[in-house]
Amino acid sequence: LAVLAIKLYDYGFGIALVSFGFHCLLLGYLIYRSTYLPKIIGALLAIAGACYVLNSFALIVAPKFADFTFIAMLISGFPAEIGLCLWLILFGVNVTKWKAVLLANNA
């Protein structure tokens, strides 16, 4: 029963990563389209989101293939998420462009 509980947890976590993967895809697209953050962070985040989704579906459909997609998920996800966190901590958003967009929308 303990092994069954662990396997069910793995499947549940994989299903949860599907929504997180779509979140990363959307966030990566929005960051790429915006002018407030670097486009490379958006591209990396979108790639990481695609790898999350691919790994989650592989875990359910083809578990033996999931080992390879897990490595791709780690390789793509780590720089994207760490890069976004460090950029926001160290530099933040481009405030001058942010204010220019706000002024343009209010006018």
CORDAUR-V751387 format. One record per backbone hydrogen bond with DSSP energy under -1.0 kcal/mol. CO is the residue of the C=O (numbers start at 1). NH is the residue of the N-H. Records with the same first field share a line. If there is no record, write none. Layout:
BEGIN
CO=NH + NH
END
This chain:
BEGIN
1=5
2=6
3=7
4=8
5=9
6=10
7=11
8=12
9=13
10=14
11=15
12=16
13=17
16=20
17=21
18=22
19=23
20=24
21=25
22=26
23=27
24=28
25=29
26=30
27=31
28=32
29=33
30=34
36=94
38=42
39=43
40=44
41=45
42=46
43=47
44=48
45=49
46=50
47=51
48=52
49=53
50=54
51=55
52=56
53=57
54=58
55=59
56=60
57=61
58=62
62=66
65=69
66=70
67=71
68=72
69=73
70=74
71=75
72=76
73=77
74=78
76=80
77=81
78=82
79=83
80=84
81=85
82=86
83=87
84=88
85=89
86=90
87=91 + 92
93=95
94=98
95=99
96=100
97=101
98=102
99=103
100=104
101=105
102=106
103=107
END
